[in-house]
Amino acid sequence: MKSALWLCLGLVIGGIVGWYVRALGEPEVRASTNFTFMDTLADRQSPYLIAKGSWRGQNLANKINMVSILCDASETMCDMHQADVWAPLGGRRWLSMYNTSFRITKLDAQSIVAEPNLPDLCIHQTLMVDRIAKAVTLARIKINREDACSVVQDEPVLLVLGEPP
């Protein structure tokens, strides 16, 4: 009887320790606070702009993200690559990737404005780069209210990529 109690106590303690050790194997994931902005658009040999960081905004669907934007003036294009870490689903976090291209519609010494290269069924996005403030803004509005777009929120979304406030 005494050995059975010790065995049960050992199983309980082992289960608790095992649970905590398992949690140590899954580190906490956080949004990056690093921001990079490199503007060489005035250089005729390699006219590009790079911005990297995490989107910030009030109606941001996922706060743990990493974004890389490359604008090439000679191609009049901006490419955006975004990775999001989503909350655990079935006990595991999951990663999603989103890539899109924008056509530069305005480029001057102060700013870049770019529109989607391909139309979207549900939303319209505008990418705006403030070269003086070294910040990027992505504005998104819903353009289609049909059932196929019901998962898209109705409110406009305004996201900022720049130095944290």
Residue pairs with C-beta under 8 A, 6 or more apart in sequence:
26 93
29 64
29 85
29 93
30 64
31 54
31 63
31 64
31 65
32 53
32 54
32 66
33 54
33 164
34 52
34 53
35 51
35 52
35 53
35 161
35 162
35 163
35 164
36 50
36 51
36 52
36 53
37 49
37 50
37 51
37 134
37 135
37 162
38 49
38 50
38 51
39 49
39 131
39 134
40 46
40 47
40 48
40 49
41 47
41 48
41 49
41 71
41 73
41 107
41 131
47 72
47 73
47 74
48 70
48 71
48 72
48 73
49 69
49 70
49 71
49 73
49 112
49 129
49 131
50 68
50 69
50 70
50 71
51 67
51 68
51 69
51 129
51 136
51 161
52 66
52 67
52 68
52 69
53 66
53 67
53 161
53 162
54 63
54 64
54 65
54 66
54 67
54 161
55 65
55 67
55 82
55 138
55 159
55 160
55 161
56 159
56 160
56 161
56 162
56 164
57 157
57 158
57 159
57 160
58 158
59 153
59 155
59 157
59 158
60 157
60 159
61 84
62 84
62 85
62 86
64 84
64 85
64 86
65 82
65 83
65 84
65 85
66 82
66 83
67 80
67 81
67 82
67 161
68 80
68 81
68 82
69 78
69 79
69 80
69 81
69 127
69 129
69 136
69 161
70 78
70 79
71 77
71 78
71 79
71 104
71 112
71 114
71 129
72 78
73 104
73 107
76 103
76 104
76 107
77 101
77 102
77 103
77 104
77 114
77 117
78 101
78 102
78 104
78 112
78 114
78 127
78 129
79 99
79 100
79 101
79 102
80 98
80 99
80 100
80 101
80 102
80 127
81 97
81 98
81 99
82 97
82 98
82 99
83 95
83 96
83 97
83 98
84 95
84 96
84 98
85 93
85 94
85 95
86 93
86 94
86 95
86 96
87 93
100 116
100 117
100 125
101 116
101 117
101 118
102 114
102 115
102 116
102 117
102 125
102 127
103 114
103 115
103 116
103 117
104 112
104 113
104 114
105 113
105 114
105 115
106 112
106 113
107 113
109 131
110 130
110 131
110 132
111 128
111 129
111 130
111 131
111 132
112 127
112 128
112 129
112 131
113 126
113 127
113 128
113 129
114 126
114 127
114 128
114 129
115 125
115 126
115 127
116 124
116 125
120 143
121 144
121 148
121 149
122 142
122 143
122 144
122 148
122 149
122 152
123 140
123 141
123 142
123 143
123 149
123 152
124 140
124 141
124 143
125 138
125 139
125 140
126 138
126 139
126 140
127 136
127 137
127 138
128 136
128 137
128 138
128 139
129 135
129 136
129 137
130 136
130 137
133 162
134 162
134 163
135 160
135 161
135 162
135 163
136 160
136 161
136 162
137 158
137 159
137 160
137 161
138 157
138 158
138 159
138 161
139 156
139 157
139 158
140 156
140 157
140 158
140 159
141 156
141 157
142 149
142 152
142 153
142 154
142 156
145 154
